[in-house]
Amino acid sequence: MMSRTCRPVIFLRATFFLGCLIWLFFHVLPFEGFYYKTIWSRWWFPFLLAAVIVLKIGGISWLIDSVVYGAIMGHDPGYRQLRENGWHPFWDQIPPPLNPDSESTRQTGDPNAFVPPTHWQFCCPVCGARVEKQIDVCWRCHYGT
């Protein structure tokens, strides 16, 4: 059974991707002078800069997510269940090249779990799950059978 992509792997992918972009930017453009020759001529410096940028953005996002989501949604049982399943508001929103998890893995932690499509706009009156039609049998709690 496949599980979530671990956070250090996502971090390393983001760092490598951003490092390649920084390296490409400063080596394709015609920079000259002291700073280019002393800093950007080292092959490892763009990757170090990318790691610092990703750590800073990730750290700020972690702090905001922990404080804000905890304050707003901390008492919601659905939010607590998501967090217990391993969902994180920062890491699970990173796009597929860096985080290749499927939507069901991101929401439930189980790649084989059913996740209703986003175009289902009606809600079950008992459990609140998205259902296809206004009068329908709920796939989660079987309300309406």
N, CA and C atoms as an extended XYZ file, in Angstrom:
435
Properties=species:S:1:pos:R:3:atomname:S:1:resname:S:1:resid:I:1 pbc="F F F"
N         0.836       -1.175        0.000 N   MET     1
C         0.000        0.000        0.000 CA  MET     1
C         0.883        1.241        0.000 C   MET     1
N         0.587        2.153       -0.862 N   MET     2
C         1.351        3.379       -0.977 CA  MET     2
C         0.880        4.379        0.080 C   MET     2
N         1.793        5.089        0.683 N   SER     3
C         1.427        6.090        1.673 CA  SER     3
C         1.828        7.467        1.169 C   SER     3
N         1.716        8.428        2.026 N   ARG     4
C         2.066        9.803        1.659 CA  ARG     4
C         3.564        9.921        1.363 C   ARG     4
N         3.889       10.846        0.482 N   THR     5
C         5.289       11.162        0.231 CA  THR     5
C         5.819       11.878        1.467 C   THR     5
N         6.945       11.440        1.979 N   CYS     6
C         7.450       12.035        3.221 CA  CYS     6
C         7.912       13.471        2.955 C   CYS     6
N         7.817       14.269        3.981 N   ARG     7
C         8.091       15.697        3.863 CA  ARG     7
C         9.537       16.011        3.505 C   ARG     7
N        10.536       15.276        4.017 N   PRO     8
C        11.907       15.568        3.562 CA  PRO     8
C        12.111       15.346        2.062 C   PRO     8
N        11.423       14.368        1.485 N   VAL     9
C        11.536       14.141        0.040 CA  VAL     9
C        10.942       15.316       -0.723 C   VAL     9
N         9.789       15.810       -0.272 N   ILE    10
C         9.181       16.978       -0.915 CA  ILE    10
C        10.104       18.183       -0.778 C   ILE    10
N        10.695       18.349        0.412 N   PHE    11
C        11.629       19.453        0.634 CA  PHE    11
C        12.829       19.356       -0.303 C   PHE    11
N        13.403       18.163       -0.448 N   LEU    12
C        14.560       17.993       -1.330 CA  LEU    12
C        14.206       18.237       -2.790 C   LEU    12
N        13.020       17.789       -3.201 N   ARG    13
C        12.582       18.056       -4.585 CA  ARG    13
C        12.409       19.545       -4.822 C   ARG    13
N        11.773       20.246       -3.873 N   ALA    14
C        11.570       21.689       -4.014 CA  ALA    14
C        12.908       22.427       -4.027 C   ALA    14
N        13.830       22.019       -3.167 N   THR    15
C        15.146       22.647       -3.122 CA  THR    15
C        15.908       22.427       -4.428 C   THR    15
N        15.893       21.215       -4.940 N   PHE    16
C        16.595       20.927       -6.194 CA  PHE    16
C        15.979       21.705       -7.352 C   PHE    16
N        14.646       21.737       -7.430 N   PHE    17
C        13.962       22.452       -8.505 CA  PHE    17
C        14.289       23.942       -8.456 C   PHE    17
N        14.166       24.550       -7.262 N   LEU    18
C        14.456       25.970       -7.121 CA  LEU    18
C        15.944       26.248       -7.336 C   LEU    18
N        16.818       25.356       -6.866 N   GLY    19
C        18.249       25.523       -7.083 CA  GLY    19
C        18.606       25.508       -8.560 C   GLY    19
N        17.977       24.600       -9.312 N   CYS    20
C        18.217       24.569      -10.768 CA  CYS    20
C        17.742       25.847      -11.434 C   CYS    20
N        16.593       26.371      -10.992 N   LEU    21
C        16.098       27.622      -11.570 CA  LEU    21
C        17.033       28.784      -11.250 C   LEU    21
N        17.505       28.855      -10.006 N   ILE    22
C        18.429       29.932       -9.626 CA  ILE    22
C        19.734       29.798      -10.400 C   ILE    22
N        20.283       28.585      -10.485 N   TRP    23
C        21.528       28.370      -11.217 CA  TRP    23
C        21.356       28.761      -12.685 C   TRP    23
N        20.249       28.327      -13.295 N   LEU    24
C        19.994       28.639      -14.696 CA  LEU    24
C        19.860       30.139      -14.900 C   LEU    24
N        19.134       30.804      -14.005 N   PHE    25
C        18.929       32.250      -14.123 CA  PHE    25
C        20.255       33.004      -14.094 C   PHE    25
N        21.127       32.673      -13.157 N   PHE    26
C        22.370       33.424      -13.020 CA  PHE    26
C        23.478       32.947      -13.947 C   PHE    26
N        23.307       31.818      -14.594 N   HIS    27
C        24.327       31.380      -15.541 CA  HIS    27
C        23.943       31.611      -16.996 C   HIS    27
N        22.687       31.837      -17.261 N   VAL    28
C        22.270       32.143      -18.627 CA  VAL    28
C        22.367       33.638      -18.882 C   VAL    28
N        21.974       34.436      -17.881 N   LEU    29
C        22.066       35.885      -18.049 CA  LEU    29
C        23.530       36.320      -17.960 C   LEU    29
N        23.913       37.329      -18.713 N   PRO    30
C        25.324       37.743      -18.748 CA  PRO    30
C        25.704       38.626      -17.556 C   PRO    30
N        25.869       38.030      -16.379 N   PHE    31
C        26.317       38.785      -15.213 CA  PHE    31
C        27.845       38.833      -15.220 C   PHE    31
N        28.351       39.959      -14.813 N   GLU    32
C        29.799       40.132      -14.720 CA  GLU    32
C        30.120       40.808      -13.402 C   GLU    32
N        31.358       40.817      -13.043 N   GLY    33
C        31.777       41.561      -11.873 CA  GLY    33
C        32.155       40.669      -10.711 C   GLY    33
N        32.433       41.317       -9.590 N   PHE    34
C        32.961       40.656       -8.399 CA  PHE    34
C        31.995       39.617       -7.830 C   PHE    34
N        30.724       39.963       -7.673 N   TYR    35
C        29.780       39.043       -7.044 CA  TYR    35
C        29.561       37.787       -7.883 C   TYR    35
N        29.493       37.939       -9.163 N   TYR    36
C        29.298       36.768      -10.016 CA  TYR    36
C        30.498       35.829       -9.924 C   TYR    36
N        31.686       36.385       -9.956 N   LYS    37
C        32.880       35.550       -9.963 CA  LYS    37
C        33.144       34.895       -8.614 C   LYS    37
N        32.783       35.548       -7.522 N   THR    38
C        33.087       34.974       -6.214 CA  THR    38
C        31.958       34.100       -5.672 C   THR    38
N        30.711       34.449       -5.944 N   ILE    39
C        29.587       33.699       -5.358 CA  ILE    39
C        28.962       32.734       -6.355 C   ILE    39
N        28.547       33.230       -7.505 N   TRP    40
C        27.771       32.419       -8.430 CA  TRP    40
C        28.616       31.444       -9.231 C   TRP    40
N        29.940       31.578       -9.167 N   SER    41
C        30.772       30.618       -9.884 CA  SER    41
C        30.851       29.285       -9.136 C   SER    41
N        30.480       29.269       -7.863 N   ARG    42
C        30.454       28.021       -7.098 CA  ARG    42
C        29.171       27.277       -7.427 C   ARG    42
N        29.288       26.033       -7.827 N   TRP    43
C        28.115       25.282       -8.297 CA  TRP    43
C        27.117       25.008       -7.177 C   TRP    43
N        27.556       24.934       -5.926 N   TRP    44
C        26.692       24.567       -4.820 CA  TRP    44
C        25.929       25.737       -4.226 C   TRP    44
N        26.347       26.973       -4.507 N   PHE    45
C        25.720       28.128       -3.865 CA  PHE    45
C        24.249       28.303       -4.245 C   PHE    45
N        23.834       28.164       -5.505 N   PRO    46
C        22.400       28.290       -5.804 CA  PRO    46
C        21.541       27.270       -5.062 C   PRO    46
N        22.072       26.072       -4.849 N   PHE    47
C        21.308       25.043       -4.137 CA  PHE    47
C        21.226       25.358       -2.645 C   PHE    47
N        22.286       25.941       -2.095 N   LEU    48
C        22.246       26.386       -0.704 CA  LEU    48
C        21.242       27.522       -0.535 C   LEU    48
N        21.260       28.465       -1.462 N   LEU    49
C        20.296       29.562       -1.438 CA  LEU    49
C        18.871       29.035       -1.575 C   LEU    49
N        18.667       28.058       -2.452 N   ALA    50
C        17.335       27.470       -2.614 CA  ALA    50
C        16.886       26.765       -1.340 C   ALA    50
N        17.789       26.051       -0.669 N   ALA    51
C        17.436       25.379        0.583 CA  ALA    51
C        17.033       26.392        1.641 C   ALA    51
N        17.742       27.511        1.719 N   VAL    52
C        17.400       28.545        2.693 CA  VAL    52
C        16.035       29.146        2.367 C   VAL    52
N        15.775       29.405        1.098 N   ILE    53
C        14.482       29.973        0.687 CA  ILE    53
C        13.349       29.003        1.000 C   ILE    53
N        13.511       27.728        0.659 N   VAL    54
C        12.462       26.740        0.924 CA  VAL    54
C        12.256       26.562        2.424 C   VAL    54
N        13.344       26.549        3.204 N   LEU    55
C        13.214       26.455        4.662 CA  LEU    55
C        12.495       27.668        5.239 C   LEU    55
N        12.811       28.838        4.736 N   LYS    56
C        12.168       30.052        5.236 CA  LYS    56
C        10.689       30.069        4.894 C   LYS    56
N        10.343       29.786        3.650 N   ILE    57
C         8.938       29.758        3.253 CA  ILE    57
C         8.201       28.643        3.986 C   ILE    57
N         8.827       27.476        4.075 N   GLY    58
C         8.204       26.361        4.791 CA  GLY    58
C         8.043       26.639        6.268 C   GLY    58
N         9.030       27.272        6.885 N   GLY    59
C         8.948       27.597        8.312 CA  GLY    59
C         7.869       28.626        8.601 C   GLY    59
N         7.805       29.663        7.788 N   ILE    60
C         6.762       30.679        7.960 CA  ILE    60
C         5.392       30.065        7.727 C   ILE    60
N         5.272       29.248        6.694 N   SER    61
C         3.996       28.603        6.410 CA  SER    61
C         3.601       27.646        7.532 C   SER    61
N         4.569       26.894        8.060 N   TRP    62
C         4.270       25.990        9.171 CA  TRP    62
C         3.752       26.772       10.371 C   TRP    62
N         4.388       27.886       10.670 N   LEU    63
C         3.971       28.702       11.801 CA  LEU    63
C         2.570       29.268       11.589 C   LEU    63
N         2.324       29.813       10.417 N   ILE    64
C         0.999       30.362       10.113 CA  ILE    64
C        -0.052       29.260       10.142 C   ILE    64
N         0.256       28.124        9.504 N   ASP    65
C        -0.705       27.018        9.479 CA  ASP    65
C        -1.010       26.510       10.875 C   ASP    65
N         0.005       26.361       11.694 N   SER    66
C        -0.201       25.845       13.042 CA  SER    66
C        -1.031       26.800       13.884 C   SER    66
N        -0.720       28.075       13.823 N   VAL    67
C        -1.422       29.052       14.655 CA  VAL    67
C        -2.818       29.340       14.113 C   VAL    67
N        -2.903       29.685       12.829 N   VAL    68
C        -4.183       30.104       12.264 CA  VAL    68
C        -5.159       28.930       12.134 C   VAL    68
N        -4.716       27.835       11.533 N   TYR    69
C        -5.614       26.690       11.405 CA  TYR    69
C        -5.995       26.146       12.780 C   TYR    69
N        -5.059       26.134       13.710 N   GLY    70
C        -5.371       25.664       15.056 CA  GLY    70
C        -6.380       26.553       15.754 C   GLY    70
N        -6.250       27.868       15.574 N   ALA    71
C        -7.170       28.799       16.223 CA  ALA    71
C        -8.558       28.762       15.591 C   ALA    71
N        -8.601       28.669       14.274 N   ILE    72
C        -9.892       28.717       13.586 CA  ILE    72
C       -10.574       27.355       13.577 C   ILE    72
N        -9.823       26.311       13.273 N   MET    73
C       -10.429       24.999       13.053 CA  MET    73
C       -10.089       23.985       14.142 C   MET    73
N        -9.438       24.406       15.208 N   GLY    74
C        -8.946       23.480       16.218 CA  GLY    74
C        -9.994       22.599       16.864 C   GLY    74
N       -11.237       23.074       16.970 N   HIS    75
C       -12.285       22.303       17.635 CA  HIS    75
C       -13.172       21.545       16.656 C   HIS    75
N       -12.896       21.661       15.377 N   ASP    76
C       -13.696       20.967       14.363 CA  ASP    76
C       -13.269       19.507       14.292 C   ASP    76
N       -14.198       18.548       14.481 N   PRO    77
C       -13.795       17.136       14.451 CA  PRO    77
C       -13.310       16.680       13.073 C   PRO    77
N       -13.837       17.247       12.007 N   GLY    78
C       -13.369       16.890       10.671 CA  GLY    78
C       -11.925       17.305       10.447 C   GLY    78
N       -11.574       18.493       10.937 N   TYR    79
C       -10.194       18.973       10.830 CA  TYR    79
C        -9.262       18.103       11.667 C   TYR    79
N        -9.688       17.750       12.870 N   ARG    80
C        -8.873       16.883       13.717 CA  ARG    80
C        -8.648       15.527       13.078 C   ARG    80
N        -9.688       14.991       12.436 N   GLN    81
C        -9.564       13.689       11.769 CA  GLN    81
C        -8.570       13.779       10.605 C   GLN    81
N        -8.642       14.867        9.835 N   LEU    82
C        -7.683       15.059        8.742 CA  LEU    82
C        -6.253       15.113        9.267 C   LEU    82
N        -6.027       15.857       10.338 N   ARG    83
C        -4.681       15.969       10.897 CA  ARG    83
C        -4.190       14.635       11.447 C   ARG    83
N        -5.103       13.845       12.044 N   GLU    84
C        -4.710       12.529       12.544 CA  GLU    84
C        -4.356       11.577       11.407 C   GLU    84
N        -4.971       11.775       10.237 N   ASN    85
C        -4.661       10.951        9.067 CA  ASN    85
C        -3.361       11.382        8.393 C   ASN    85
N        -2.735       12.450        8.886 N   GLY    86
C        -1.464       12.879        8.327 CA  GLY    86
C        -1.546       14.062        7.393 C   GLY    86
N        -2.726       14.628        7.212 N   TRP    87
C        -2.879       15.779        6.325 CA  TRP    87
C        -2.222       16.993        6.950 C   TRP    87
N        -1.564       17.805        6.126 N   HIS    88
C        -0.972       19.051        6.590 CA  HIS    88
C        -1.329       20.137        5.586 C   HIS    88
N        -1.772       21.306        6.048 N   PRO    89
C        -2.220       22.343        5.121 CA  PRO    89
C        -1.135       22.864        4.187 C   PRO    89
N         0.127       22.778        4.564 N   PHE    90
C         1.194       23.248        3.684 CA  PHE    90
C         1.673       22.161        2.740 C   PHE    90
N         2.053       21.010        3.281 N   TRP    91
C         2.693       19.971        2.475 CA  TRP    91
C         1.733       19.320        1.481 C   TRP    91
N         0.453       19.227        1.816 N   ASP    92
C        -0.497       18.568        0.915 CA  ASP    92
C        -1.058       19.500       -0.146 C   ASP    92
N        -0.665       20.759       -0.145 N   GLN    93
C        -1.101       21.694       -1.187 CA  GLN    93
C        -0.019       21.937       -2.235 C   GLN    93
N         1.129       21.331       -2.055 N   ILE    94
C         2.219       21.489       -3.020 CA  ILE    94
C         1.857       20.716       -4.288 C   ILE    94
N         2.074       21.302       -5.461 N   PRO    95
C         1.615       20.687       -6.715 CA  PRO    95
C         2.333       19.385       -7.062 C   PRO    95
N         1.746       18.616       -7.965 N   PRO    96
C         2.211       17.266       -8.288 CA  PRO    96
C         3.660       17.059       -8.714 C   PRO    96
N         4.335       17.917       -9.405 N   PRO    97
C         5.724       17.534       -9.699 CA  PRO    97
C         6.572       17.352       -8.440 C   PRO    97
N         6.270       18.123       -7.401 N   LEU    98
C         7.034       18.019       -6.166 CA  LEU    98
C         6.392       17.057       -5.180 C   LEU    98
N         5.073       16.982       -5.175 N   ASN    99
C         4.335       16.071       -4.312 CA  ASN    99
C         3.399       15.231       -5.194 C   ASN    99
N         3.809       14.027       -5.579 N   PRO   100
C         3.040       13.248       -6.552 CA  PRO   100
C         1.861       12.470       -5.962 C   PRO   100
N         1.474       12.735       -4.713 N   ASP   101
C         0.363       12.001       -4.099 CA  ASP   101
C        -0.940       12.278       -4.829 C   ASP   101
N        -1.777       11.248       -4.916 N   SER   102
C        -3.095       11.416       -5.535 CA  SER   102
C        -4.007       12.186       -4.581 C   SER   102
N        -5.150       12.611       -5.090 N   GLU   103
C        -6.093       13.370       -4.261 CA  GLU   103
C        -6.617       12.537       -3.106 C   GLU   103
N        -6.862       11.253       -3.337 N   SER   104
C        -7.349       10.410       -2.241 CA  SER   104
C        -6.275       10.227       -1.170 C   SER   104
N        -5.023       10.125       -1.567 N   THR   105
C        -3.946       10.009       -0.587 CA  THR   105
C        -3.803       11.299        0.196 C   THR   105
N        -3.942       12.434       -0.476 N   ARG   106
C        -3.817       13.719        0.207 CA  ARG   106
C        -4.933       13.914        1.231 C   ARG   106
N        -6.148       13.491        0.909 N   GLN   107
C        -7.278       13.739        1.805 CA  GLN   107
C        -7.436       12.691        2.889 C   GLN   107
N        -7.149       11.441        2.594 N   THR   108
C        -7.433       10.380        3.554 CA  THR   108
C        -6.191        9.642        4.026 C   THR   108
N        -5.096        9.728        3.312 N   GLY   109
C        -3.916        8.954        3.640 CA  GLY   109
C        -3.928        7.572        3.020 C   GLY   109
N        -5.055        7.183        2.441 N   ASP   110
C        -5.213        5.877        1.808 CA  ASP   110
C        -5.441        6.088        0.316 C   ASP   110
N        -4.551        5.576       -0.550 N   PRO   111
C        -4.725        5.807       -1.992 CA  PRO   111
C        -5.931        5.085       -2.582 C   PRO   111
N        -6.484        4.108       -1.877 N   ASN   112
C        -7.640        3.366       -2.395 CA  ASN   112
C        -8.963        3.895       -1.883 C   ASN   112
N        -8.947        4.905       -1.040 N   ALA   113
C       -10.181        5.454       -0.488 CA  ALA   113
C       -10.933        6.248       -1.551 C   ALA   113
N       -12.259        6.276       -1.410 N   PHE   114
C       -13.090        7.027       -2.340 CA  PHE   114
C       -13.113        8.491       -1.934 C   PHE   114
N       -12.857        9.354       -2.883 N   VAL   115
C       -12.970       10.793       -2.678 CA  VAL   115
C       -13.966       11.302       -3.709 C   VAL   115
N       -15.055       11.944       -3.261 N   PRO   116
C       -16.051       12.409       -4.224 CA  PRO   116
C       -15.485       13.489       -5.131 C   PRO   116
N       -15.927       13.513       -6.382 N   PRO   117
C       -15.438       14.536       -7.314 CA  PRO   117
C       -15.826       15.940       -6.860 C   PRO   117
N       -15.073       16.899       -7.296 N   THR   118
C       -15.325       18.285       -6.877 CA  THR   118
C       -16.602       18.858       -7.484 C   THR   118
N       -17.107       18.278       -8.576 N   HIS   119
C       -18.321       18.825       -9.173 CA  HIS   119
C       -19.589       18.384       -8.436 C   HIS   119
N       -19.478       17.480       -7.483 N   TRP   120
C       -20.627       17.128       -6.649 CA  TRP   120
C       -20.866       18.273       -5.689 C   TRP   120
N       -22.021       18.922       -5.804 N   GLN   121
C       -22.244       20.144       -5.045 CA  GLN   121
C       -23.215       20.002       -3.881 C   GLN   121
N       -23.844       18.871       -3.714 N   PHE   122
C       -24.805       18.697       -2.627 CA  PHE   122
C       -24.141       17.998       -1.444 C   PHE   122
N       -24.691       18.203       -0.245 N   CYS   123
C       -24.118       17.632        0.975 CA  CYS   123
C       -25.113       16.713        1.664 C   CYS   123
N       -24.614       15.668        2.267 N   CYS   124
C       -25.418       14.765        3.082 CA  CYS   124
C       -25.855       15.524        4.340 C   CYS   124
N       -27.139       15.445        4.718 N   PRO   125
C       -27.586       16.172        5.917 CA  PRO   125
C       -27.081       15.571        7.222 C   PRO   125
N       -26.574       14.343        7.198 N   VAL   126
C       -26.117       13.702        8.430 CA  VAL   126
C       -24.618       13.905        8.641 C   VAL   126
N       -23.810       13.491        7.662 N   CYS   127
C       -22.354       13.545        7.868 CA  CYS   127
C       -21.675       14.679        7.113 C   CYS   127
N       -22.369       15.348        6.195 N   GLY   128
C       -21.796       16.480        5.486 CA  GLY   128
C       -20.934       16.127        4.294 C   GLY   128
N       -20.896       14.847        3.899 N   ALA   129
C       -20.086       14.447        2.744 CA  ALA   129
C       -20.734       14.963        1.456 C   ALA   129
N       -19.909       15.227        0.446 N   ARG   130
C       -20.449       15.645       -0.847 CA  ARG   130
C       -21.144       14.465       -1.513 C   ARG   130
N       -22.348       14.713       -2.041 N   VAL   131
C       -23.097       13.697       -2.791 CA  VAL   131
C       -23.440       14.266       -4.150 C   VAL   131
N       -23.775       13.381       -5.078 N   GLU   132
C       -23.978       13.797       -6.465 CA  GLU   132
C       -25.287       14.544       -6.669 C   GLU   132
N       -26.382       14.041       -6.086 N   LYS   133
C       -27.703       14.631       -6.302 CA  LYS   133
C       -28.269       15.100       -4.970 C   LYS   133
N       -29.269       15.976       -5.055 N   GLN   134
C       -29.855       16.505       -3.832 CA  GLN   134
C       -30.552       15.403       -3.035 C   GLN   134
N       -31.246       14.508       -3.720 N   ILE   135
C       -31.858       13.348       -3.074 CA  ILE   135
C       -31.057       12.147       -3.523 C   ILE   135
N       -30.215       11.634       -2.636 N   ASP   136
C       -29.279       10.581       -2.996 CA  ASP   136
C       -28.936        9.778       -1.750 C   ASP   136
N       -28.378        8.592       -1.950 N   VAL   137
C       -27.873        7.781       -0.843 CA  VAL   137
C       -26.425        8.193       -0.604 C   VAL   137
N       -26.132        8.513        0.642 N   CYS   138
C       -24.781        8.966        0.983 CA  CYS   138
C       -23.802        7.801        0.882 C   CYS   138
N       -22.682        8.041        0.252 N   TRP   139
C       -21.660        7.007        0.086 CA  TRP   139
C       -20.899        6.757        1.387 C   TRP   139
N       -20.872        7.730        2.298 N   ARG   140
C       -20.110        7.586        3.524 CA  ARG   140
C       -20.945        6.948        4.663 C   ARG   140
N       -22.119        7.536        4.971 N   CYS   141
C       -22.897        7.051        6.122 CA  CYS   141
C       -24.138        6.259        5.709 C   CYS   141
N       -24.368        6.131        4.401 N   HIS   142
C       -25.502        5.382        3.836 CA  HIS   142
C       -26.846        5.966        4.240 C   HIS   142
N       -26.915        7.264        4.494 N   TYR   143
C       -28.177        7.924        4.792 CA  TYR   143
C       -29.044        7.885        3.534 C   TYR   143
N       -30.290        7.593        3.680 N   GLY   144
C       -31.217        7.536        2.555 CA  GLY   144
C       -31.529        6.133        2.083 C   GLY   144
N       -30.970        5.119        2.711 N   THR   145
C       -31.271        3.748        2.298 CA  THR   145
C       -32.465        3.205        3.040 C   THR   145
